[in-house]
Amino acid sequence: MENYREAKARLFELSEKKIFNLDDETGRMFYHRFGGMTYSIEDRRADLFADEIEMDVTGVSCRIQKRDETARIHLSTPGLFTVHNALLAAGILLEEGYSFRQVTEQLSKIPSVPGRAEVITRGLPFTVMLDYAHTPDALENILTTIKHYAKGRVVTLFGCGGDRDRSKRPKMAAAVAQYSDFIIVTSDNPRTEDPAAIIQDILPGLTGSNVPYAVVENRKEAIGYAIHHAQENDIILLAGKGHEDYQILKTGKIRFDEKEIVKEFLEQE
């Protein structure tokens, strides 16, 4: 880790302008070493500070402060990581000479990224969300975000990609179990592997979690299962595919657009 940190430090040695996250240990270390602009959602001494953070399925709102200037913004992707990203973007633009007002006005206009905490249902008793999360850390990030505003169950549908690191499969399951109320284990992009074998690698990560789960190997059928069993105020997270509109099987690539699939099942309900 220290070697990696020093490799990153060399980038800052070459930079005239620097921006550091004071909520991160390495960010604090680099700030004390190099100086520069800072941002935070925890430390009011930062040059850019965000508070009054409110989240729901439509995104996250917060107040950004820069010395005696303040503005309230709304970002279309929920999550504390979104606020951190917005502060960093604001810092870069301010360093490039844009005014605080220009920066904060434009931040609220940034559209959401397809497949990243993307809500694909409106006006229903439950919510279906897509997210590309396909690592333990990414799953933890999106699920902790959802937990901030969930009023009902968090139902997570996920699988693991084939021909990829098998050791992360139970770790992904453990991350999902920590923040979900119900889990549906299914396929992702199995590629040349047997989908059932991938699922068997996943299941040990659920051992001892006491979180109820179902195994539905076929991903389309799994989505139908989630929608058919949805309860009021559920948030159903379809994790792993995000923006992808295909699935990679042993026989090749097929069209697999989860937005279309969800719409199809909703029309049947």
Short mmCIF file of the C-alpha atoms (twelve columns), coordinates in Angstrom:
data_MODEL
# 
_entry.id   MODEL 
# 
loop_
_atom_site.group_PDB 
_atom_site.id 
_atom_site.type_symbol 
_atom_site.label_atom_id 
_atom_site.label_alt_id 
_atom_site.label_comp_id 
_atom_site.label_asym_id 
_atom_site.label_seq_id 
_atom_site.Cartn_x 
_atom_site.Cartn_y 
_atom_site.Cartn_z 
_atom_site.pdbx_PDB_model_num 
ATOM 1   C CA . MET A 1   0.000   0.000   0.000   1 
ATOM 2   C CA . GLU A 2   2.825   2.382   0.847   1 
ATOM 3   C CA . ASN A 3   4.452   1.825   -2.558  1 
ATOM 4   C CA . TYR A 4   1.124   2.523   -4.261  1 
ATOM 5   C CA . ARG A 5   0.683   5.696   -2.206  1 
ATOM 6   C CA . GLU A 6   4.146   6.953   -3.109  1 
ATOM 7   C CA . ALA A 7   3.496   6.279   -6.782  1 
ATOM 8   C CA . LYS A 8   0.416   8.510   -6.532  1 
ATOM 9   C CA . ALA A 9   2.375   11.112  -4.588  1 
ATOM 10  C CA . ARG A 10  4.717   11.604  -7.535  1 
ATOM 11  C CA . LEU A 11  1.763   12.845  -9.580  1 
ATOM 12  C CA . PHE A 12  1.180   15.644  -7.082  1 
ATOM 13  C CA . GLU A 13  4.862   16.569  -7.077  1 
ATOM 14  C CA . LEU A 14  4.447   17.428  -10.760 1 
ATOM 15  C CA . SER A 15  1.183   19.359  -10.346 1 
ATOM 16  C CA . GLU A 16  0.826   23.078  -9.725  1 
ATOM 17  C CA . LYS A 17  -2.800  22.770  -8.603  1 
ATOM 18  C CA . LYS A 18  -3.868  20.142  -6.097  1 
ATOM 19  C CA . ILE A 19  -7.202  19.184  -4.508  1 
ATOM 20  C CA . PHE A 20  -7.485  16.771  -1.588  1 
ATOM 21  C CA . ASN A 21  -10.319 14.965  0.191   1 
ATOM 22  C CA . LEU A 22  -9.985  15.562  3.940   1 
ATOM 23  C CA . ASP A 23  -12.377 12.677  4.657   1 
ATOM 24  C CA . ASP A 24  -9.757  10.248  3.347   1 
ATOM 25  C CA . GLU A 25  -6.641  9.319   5.317   1 
ATOM 26  C CA . THR A 26  -4.360  9.477   2.290   1 
ATOM 27  C CA . GLY A 27  -5.976  12.729  1.207   1 
ATOM 28  C CA . ARG A 28  -5.152  14.277  4.585   1 
ATOM 29  C CA . MET A 29  -1.576  12.992  4.425   1 
ATOM 30  C CA . PHE A 30  -1.054  14.433  0.964   1 
ATOM 31  C CA . TYR A 31  -2.602  17.769  1.934   1 
ATOM 32  C CA . HIS A 32  -0.202  18.180  4.861   1 
ATOM 33  C CA . ARG A 33  2.658   17.189  2.578   1 
ATOM 34  C CA . PHE A 34  1.838   19.234  -0.529  1 
ATOM 35  C CA . GLY A 35  -0.793  21.818  0.425   1 
ATOM 36  C CA . GLY A 36  -3.606  22.752  -1.944  1 
ATOM 37  C CA . MET A 37  -7.389  23.041  -2.014  1 
ATOM 38  C CA . THR A 38  -9.439  20.743  0.228   1 
ATOM 39  C CA . TYR A 39  -12.994 19.417  0.328   1 
ATOM 40  C CA . SER A 40  -14.996 17.482  2.899   1 
ATOM 41  C CA . ILE A 41  -18.402 16.480  4.201   1 
ATOM 42  C CA . GLU A 42  -16.987 16.023  7.713   1 
ATOM 43  C CA . ASP A 43  -14.425 18.782  8.328   1 
ATOM 44  C CA . ARG A 44  -15.757 22.351  8.217   1 
ATOM 45  C CA . ARG A 45  -12.210 23.681  7.886   1 
ATOM 46  C CA . ALA A 46  -12.089 22.446  4.289   1 
ATOM 47  C CA . ASP A 47  -12.132 25.005  1.477   1 
ATOM 48  C CA . LEU A 48  -15.265 23.312  0.134   1 
ATOM 49  C CA . PHE A 49  -17.652 21.786  2.645   1 
ATOM 50  C CA . ALA A 50  -21.018 20.078  2.127   1 
ATOM 51  C CA . ASP A 51  -23.698 19.583  4.774   1 
ATOM 52  C CA . GLU A 52  -27.494 19.349  5.129   1 
ATOM 53  C CA . ILE A 53  -27.318 16.220  2.973   1 
ATOM 54  C CA . GLU A 54  -30.673 14.654  2.078   1 
ATOM 55  C CA . MET A 55  -31.177 11.563  -0.082  1 
ATOM 56  C CA . ASP A 56  -34.025 9.755   -1.803  1 
ATOM 57  C CA . VAL A 57  -34.447 7.707   -4.963  1 
ATOM 58  C CA . THR A 58  -34.306 10.845  -7.133  1 
ATOM 59  C CA . GLY A 59  -30.819 11.795  -5.968  1 
ATOM 60  C CA . VAL A 60  -29.106 13.751  -3.218  1 
ATOM 61  C CA . SER A 61  -29.438 17.389  -2.135  1 
ATOM 62  C CA . CYS A 62  -26.861 19.271  -0.092  1 
ATOM 63  C CA . ARG A 63  -25.538 22.689  0.789   1 
ATOM 64  C CA . ILE A 64  -22.062 23.576  -0.474  1 
ATOM 65  C CA . GLN A 65  -20.044 26.234  1.340   1 
ATOM 66  C CA . LYS A 66  -16.927 28.093  0.229   1 
ATOM 67  C CA . ARG A 67  -15.903 30.605  2.853   1 
ATOM 68  C CA . ASP A 68  -18.787 33.119  2.881   1 
ATOM 69  C CA . GLU A 69  -20.525 31.706  -0.213  1 
ATOM 70  C CA . THR A 70  -23.188 29.003  -0.007  1 
ATOM 71  C CA . ALA A 71  -25.514 27.290  -2.446  1 
ATOM 72  C CA . ARG A 72  -27.929 24.397  -2.320  1 
ATOM 73  C CA . ILE A 73  -27.654 21.853  -5.131  1 
ATOM 74  C CA . HIS A 74  -29.426 18.673  -6.216  1 
ATOM 75  C CA . LEU A 75  -27.464 15.830  -7.810  1 
ATOM 76  C CA . SER A 76  -29.339 13.228  -9.805  1 
ATOM 77  C CA . THR A 77  -27.441 10.200  -8.456  1 
ATOM 78  C CA . PRO A 78  -27.953 9.439   -4.744  1 
ATOM 79  C CA . GLY A 79  -25.017 8.665   -2.476  1 
ATOM 80  C CA . LEU A 80  -22.385 10.282  -0.295  1 
ATOM 81  C CA . PHE A 81  -19.868 9.342   -2.985  1 
ATOM 82  C CA . THR A 82  -21.853 11.587  -5.340  1 
ATOM 83  C CA . VAL A 83  -21.409 14.517  -2.965  1 
ATOM 84  C CA . HIS A 84  -17.673 13.828  -2.742  1 
ATOM 85  C CA . ASN A 85  -17.458 13.672  -6.541  1 
ATOM 86  C CA . ALA A 86  -19.385 16.937  -6.865  1 
ATOM 87  C CA . LEU A 87  -17.073 18.683  -4.409  1 
ATOM 88  C CA . LEU A 88  -14.040 17.469  -6.331  1 
ATOM 89  C CA . ALA A 89  -15.535 18.631  -9.631  1 
ATOM 90  C CA . ALA A 90  -16.356 21.997  -8.049  1 
ATOM 91  C CA . GLY A 91  -12.796 22.326  -6.795  1 
ATOM 92  C CA . ILE A 92  -11.353 21.647  -10.241 1 
ATOM 93  C CA . LEU A 93  -13.619 24.221  -11.884 1 
ATOM 94  C CA . LEU A 94  -12.905 26.832  -9.218  1 
ATOM 95  C CA . GLU A 95  -9.181  26.296  -9.706  1 
ATOM 96  C CA . GLU A 96  -9.724  26.880  -13.422 1 
ATOM 97  C CA . GLY A 97  -11.265 30.274  -12.717 1 
ATOM 98  C CA . TYR A 98  -15.014 29.675  -12.774 1 
ATOM 99  C CA . SER A 99  -17.083 31.489  -10.151 1 
ATOM 100 C CA . PHE A 100 -18.756 29.693  -7.259  1 
ATOM 101 C CA . ARG A 101 -22.165 30.618  -8.662  1 
ATOM 102 C CA . GLN A 102 -21.326 29.274  -12.123 1 
ATOM 103 C CA . VAL A 103 -20.073 26.010  -10.660 1 
ATOM 104 C CA . THR A 104 -22.984 25.310  -8.328  1 
ATOM 105 C CA . GLU A 105 -25.591 26.177  -10.970 1 
ATOM 106 C CA . GLN A 106 -24.043 23.727  -13.426 1 
ATOM 107 C CA . LEU A 107 -23.659 20.909  -10.893 1 
ATOM 108 C CA . SER A 108 -27.428 20.737  -10.488 1 
ATOM 109 C CA . LYS A 109 -27.839 20.363  -14.261 1 
ATOM 110 C CA . ILE A 110 -25.659 17.281  -14.630 1 
ATOM 111 C CA . PRO A 111 -27.809 14.331  -15.772 1 
ATOM 112 C CA . SER A 112 -27.616 10.944  -14.128 1 
ATOM 113 C CA . VAL A 113 -25.343 8.301   -15.627 1 
ATOM 114 C CA . PRO A 114 -27.256 5.412   -17.242 1 
ATOM 115 C CA . GLY A 115 -26.991 2.272   -15.168 1 
ATOM 116 C CA . ARG A 116 -25.660 4.001   -12.060 1 
ATOM 117 C CA . ALA A 117 -28.313 4.053   -9.301  1 
ATOM 118 C CA . GLU A 118 -30.797 4.497   -12.140 1 
ATOM 119 C CA . VAL A 119 -34.446 4.341   -11.108 1 
ATOM 120 C CA . ILE A 120 -36.485 2.760   -13.903 1 
ATOM 121 C CA . THR A 121 -39.949 2.739   -12.307 1 
ATOM 122 C CA . ARG A 122 -42.123 5.704   -11.354 1 
ATOM 123 C CA . GLY A 123 -45.469 5.921   -9.606  1 
ATOM 124 C CA . LEU A 124 -45.505 2.340   -8.336  1 
ATOM 125 C CA . PRO A 125 -45.744 1.080   -4.732  1 
ATOM 126 C CA . PHE A 126 -42.149 -0.150  -5.089  1 
ATOM 127 C CA . THR A 127 -38.969 0.999   -6.844  1 
ATOM 128 C CA . VAL A 128 -36.732 -0.860  -9.294  1 
ATOM 129 C CA . MET A 129 -33.175 0.427   -9.631  1 
ATOM 130 C CA . LEU A 130 -30.298 -0.554  -11.923 1 
ATOM 131 C CA . ASP A 131 -26.672 -0.317  -10.892 1 
ATOM 132 C CA . TYR A 132 -23.459 -1.573  -12.469 1 
ATOM 133 C CA . ALA A 133 -22.019 -2.623  -9.086  1 
ATOM 134 C CA . HIS A 134 -20.156 -5.890  -9.605  1 
ATOM 135 C CA . THR A 135 -17.465 -5.865  -6.911  1 
ATOM 136 C CA . PRO A 136 -17.782 -6.167  -3.109  1 
ATOM 137 C CA . ASP A 137 -16.871 -2.498  -2.590  1 
ATOM 138 C CA . ALA A 138 -19.254 -1.251  -5.268  1 
ATOM 139 C CA . LEU A 139 -22.110 -3.321  -3.862  1 
ATOM 140 C CA . GLU A 140 -21.434 -1.996  -0.374  1 
ATOM 141 C CA . ASN A 141 -21.409 1.593   -1.669  1 
ATOM 142 C CA . ILE A 142 -24.729 1.389   -3.495  1 
ATOM 143 C CA . LEU A 143 -26.451 -0.613  -0.759  1 
ATOM 144 C CA . THR A 144 -25.356 1.698   2.072   1 
ATOM 145 C CA . THR A 145 -26.693 4.569   -0.025  1 
ATOM 146 C CA . ILE A 146 -30.054 2.858   -0.493  1 
ATOM 147 C CA . LYS A 147 -30.239 2.085   3.226   1 
ATOM 148 C CA . HIS A 148 -30.052 5.826   3.932   1 
ATOM 149 C CA . TYR A 149 -33.496 6.438   2.477   1 
ATOM 150 C CA . ALA A 150 -35.225 3.049   2.147   1 
ATOM 151 C CA . LYS A 151 -38.672 2.988   3.780   1 
ATOM 152 C CA . GLY A 152 -39.227 -0.719  3.176   1 
ATOM 153 C CA . ARG A 153 -37.207 -3.773  2.284   1 
ATOM 154 C CA . VAL A 154 -34.014 -3.659  0.268   1 
ATOM 155 C CA . VAL A 155 -34.202 -6.549  -2.209  1 
ATOM 156 C CA . THR A 156 -30.945 -7.228  -4.043  1 
ATOM 157 C CA . LEU A 157 -30.685 -9.302  -7.208  1 
ATOM 158 C CA . PHE A 158 -27.122 -10.122 -8.230  1 
ATOM 159 C CA . GLY A 159 -24.772 -12.676 -9.733  1 
ATOM 160 C CA . CYS A 160 -21.069 -12.915 -10.536 1 
ATOM 161 C CA . GLY A 161 -19.342 -12.838 -13.903 1 
ATOM 162 C CA . GLY A 162 -17.872 -16.001 -15.328 1 
ATOM 163 C CA . ASP A 163 -14.186 -16.381 -16.235 1 
ATOM 164 C CA . ARG A 164 -13.337 -13.851 -13.543 1 
ATOM 165 C CA . ASP A 165 -11.848 -13.963 -10.033 1 
ATOM 166 C CA . ARG A 166 -13.700 -16.734 -8.189  1 
ATOM 167 C CA . SER A 167 -12.462 -15.577 -4.777  1 
ATOM 168 C CA . LYS A 168 -14.598 -12.426 -4.867  1 
ATOM 169 C CA . ARG A 169 -17.863 -14.337 -5.317  1 
ATOM 170 C CA . PRO A 170 -18.512 -15.146 -1.630  1 
ATOM 171 C CA . LYS A 171 -17.222 -11.671 -0.730  1 
ATOM 172 C CA . MET A 172 -19.858 -10.110 -2.955  1 
ATOM 173 C CA . ALA A 173 -22.508 -12.264 -1.302  1 
ATOM 174 C CA . ALA A 174 -21.337 -11.203 2.158   1 
ATOM 175 C CA . ALA A 175 -21.518 -7.522  1.185   1 
ATOM 176 C CA . VAL A 176 -25.032 -7.981  -0.189  1 
ATOM 177 C CA . ALA A 177 -26.166 -9.888  2.912   1 
ATOM 178 C CA . GLN A 178 -24.951 -7.122  5.207   1 
ATOM 179 C CA . TYR A 179 -27.300 -4.517  3.728   1 
ATOM 180 C CA . SER A 180 -30.217 -6.445  2.185   1 
ATOM 181 C CA . ASP A 181 -33.499 -7.719  3.584   1 
ATOM 182 C CA . PHE A 182 -33.982 -10.274 0.817   1 
ATOM 183 C CA . ILE A 183 -31.551 -11.584 -1.798  1 
ATOM 184 C CA . ILE A 184 -32.059 -13.163 -5.201  1 
ATOM 185 C CA . VAL A 185 -28.959 -14.974 -6.446  1 
ATOM 186 C CA . THR A 186 -28.882 -15.318 -10.218 1 
ATOM 187 C CA . SER A 187 -26.578 -15.158 -13.250 1 
ATOM 188 C CA . ASP A 188 -24.617 -12.159 -14.493 1 
ATOM 189 C CA . ASN A 189 -22.447 -12.763 -17.564 1 
ATOM 190 C CA . PRO A 190 -21.513 -16.432 -17.059 1 
ATOM 191 C CA . ARG A 191 -19.405 -16.499 -20.248 1 
ATOM 192 C CA . THR A 192 -17.871 -19.975 -20.647 1 
ATOM 193 C CA . GLU A 193 -18.622 -21.102 -17.087 1 
ATOM 194 C CA . ASP A 194 -21.603 -23.109 -15.877 1 
ATOM 195 C CA . PRO A 195 -24.036 -20.611 -14.251 1 
ATOM 196 C CA . ALA A 196 -24.987 -23.155 -11.584 1 
ATOM 197 C CA . ALA A 197 -21.325 -23.603 -10.624 1 
ATOM 198 C CA . ILE A 198 -20.892 -19.839 -10.269 1 
ATOM 199 C CA . ILE A 199 -23.894 -19.710 -7.958  1 
ATOM 200 C CA . GLN A 200 -22.404 -22.490 -5.836  1 
ATOM 201 C CA . ASP A 201 -19.301 -20.302 -5.403  1 
ATOM 202 C CA . ILE A 202 -21.523 -17.401 -4.293  1 
ATOM 203 C CA . LEU A 203 -23.671 -19.152 -1.693  1 
ATOM 204 C CA . PRO A 204 -21.002 -19.719 1.018   1 
ATOM 205 C CA . GLY A 205 -20.889 -15.929 1.420   1 
ATOM 206 C CA . LEU A 206 -24.483 -16.013 2.659   1 
ATOM 207 C CA . THR A 207 -23.818 -18.647 5.317   1 
ATOM 208 C CA . GLY A 208 -24.682 -17.390 8.778   1 
ATOM 209 C CA . SER A 209 -26.204 -14.126 7.552   1 
ATOM 210 C CA . ASN A 210 -29.802 -15.121 8.405   1 
ATOM 211 C CA . VAL A 211 -30.962 -13.068 5.422   1 
ATOM 212 C CA . PRO A 212 -33.612 -14.951 3.404   1 
ATOM 213 C CA . TYR A 213 -32.695 -15.604 -0.200  1 
ATOM 214 C CA . ALA A 214 -33.835 -17.350 -3.367  1 
ATOM 215 C CA . VAL A 215 -31.784 -18.849 -6.172  1 
ATOM 216 C CA . VAL A 216 -33.167 -18.245 -9.675  1 
ATOM 217 C CA . GLU A 217 -30.450 -19.104 -12.183 1 
ATOM 218 C CA . ASN A 218 -32.072 -17.513 -15.237 1 
ATOM 219 C CA . ARG A 219 -31.648 -13.755 -14.817 1 
ATOM 220 C CA . LYS A 220 -34.809 -12.797 -16.705 1 
ATOM 221 C CA . GLU A 221 -36.840 -15.186 -14.572 1 
ATOM 222 C CA . ALA A 222 -35.129 -13.780 -11.479 1 
ATOM 223 C CA . ILE A 223 -36.240 -10.255 -12.397 1 
ATOM 224 C CA . GLY A 224 -39.785 -11.517 -12.868 1 
ATOM 225 C CA . TYR A 225 -39.594 -13.232 -9.484  1 
ATOM 226 C CA . ALA A 226 -38.469 -9.987  -7.818  1 
ATOM 227 C CA . ILE A 227 -41.296 -7.963  -9.352  1 
ATOM 228 C CA . HIS A 228 -43.960 -10.603 -8.687  1 
ATOM 229 C CA . HIS A 229 -42.990 -10.790 -4.992  1 
ATOM 230 C CA . ALA A 230 -42.469 -7.041  -4.495  1 
ATOM 231 C CA . GLN A 231 -44.015 -5.445  -1.428  1 
ATOM 232 C CA . GLU A 232 -44.994 -1.844  -0.776  1 
ATOM 233 C CA . ASN A 233 -41.986 0.472   -0.356  1 
ATOM 234 C CA . ASP A 234 -39.511 -2.182  -1.510  1 
ATOM 235 C CA . ILE A 235 -36.414 -1.015  -3.349  1 
ATOM 236 C CA . ILE A 236 -35.375 -3.743  -5.782  1 
ATOM 237 C CA . LEU A 237 -31.739 -3.372  -6.817  1 
ATOM 238 C CA . LEU A 238 -30.770 -5.138  -10.039 1 
ATOM 239 C CA . ALA A 239 -27.009 -5.179  -9.550  1 
ATOM 240 C CA . GLY A 240 -24.216 -5.981  -11.957 1 
ATOM 241 C CA . LYS A 241 -25.485 -5.127  -15.440 1 
ATOM 242 C CA . GLY A 242 -26.250 -1.420  -15.208 1 
ATOM 243 C CA . HIS A 243 -25.973 0.174   -18.644 1 
ATOM 244 C CA . GLU A 244 -25.321 -3.139  -20.429 1 
ATOM 245 C CA . ASP A 245 -28.033 -4.253  -22.848 1 
ATOM 246 C CA . TYR A 246 -26.634 -7.731  -23.398 1 
ATOM 247 C CA . GLN A 247 -25.714 -10.927 -21.568 1 
ATOM 248 C CA . ILE A 248 -22.695 -13.082 -22.388 1 
ATOM 249 C CA . LEU A 249 -23.421 -16.795 -22.324 1 
ATOM 250 C CA . LYS A 250 -21.389 -19.830 -23.360 1 
ATOM 251 C CA . THR A 251 -23.255 -19.752 -26.668 1 
ATOM 252 C CA . GLY A 252 -22.453 -16.081 -27.287 1 
ATOM 253 C CA . LYS A 253 -23.859 -12.612 -26.630 1 
ATOM 254 C CA . ILE A 254 -27.630 -12.099 -26.494 1 
ATOM 255 C CA . ARG A 255 -29.742 -8.958  -26.143 1 
ATOM 256 C CA . PHE A 256 -30.604 -8.382  -22.503 1 
ATOM 257 C CA . ASP A 257 -31.948 -4.925  -21.662 1 
ATOM 258 C CA . GLU A 258 -33.143 -4.896  -18.061 1 
ATOM 259 C CA . LYS A 259 -35.283 -1.806  -18.635 1 
ATOM 260 C CA . GLU A 260 -37.213 -3.651  -21.334 1 
ATOM 261 C CA . ILE A 261 -37.471 -6.775  -19.190 1 
ATOM 262 C CA . VAL A 262 -38.819 -4.868  -16.176 1 
ATOM 263 C CA . LYS A 263 -41.379 -3.106  -18.383 1 
ATOM 264 C CA . GLU A 264 -42.464 -6.463  -19.816 1 
ATOM 265 C CA . PHE A 265 -43.056 -7.966  -16.378 1 
ATOM 266 C CA . LEU A 266 -44.837 -4.872  -15.069 1 
ATOM 267 C CA . GLU A 267 -47.279 -5.068  -17.967 1 
ATOM 268 C CA . GLN A 268 -48.094 -8.629  -16.912 1 
ATOM 269 C CA . GLU A 269 -48.847 -7.729  -13.285 1 
# 
